[in-house]
Amino acid sequence: MNTPELDKMLAVKKDSMVVSEFLDFLRRKYEFCEWVNDPDYGERLLPAHVNCEKILAEFFNIDLEKVENEKLLMLKEMRENNERKAQH
């Protein structure tokens, strides 16, 4: 089965784990913030709700939607193979 996005994820797994640990370290010590243009208060800095999985995917150029689709296709194929084996 062709799974290019999952293959990319596997290829960067070790690096991804290191970056993830570093992000966790930063989150324990610091608050991630982002500049927001608030109509009432103007531009201001607010806490950012950081999703590490999305950050890692963007950093490593991995499309999480494609990853999910590839996983679903793999599961479908596995179920079909199991059903064929059960019929024999």
HELIX and SHEET records of a PDB file:
HELIX    1   1 PRO A    4  ALA A   11  1                                   8    
HELIX    2   2 LYS A   13  LYS A   29  1                                  17    
HELIX    3   3 CYS A   52  PHE A   59  1                                   8    
HELIX    4   4 LEU A   64  GLN A   87  1                                  24    
SHEET    1   A 2 CYS A  33  ASP A  38  0                                        
SHEET    2   A 2 GLY A  42  PRO A  47 -1                                        
END                                                                             
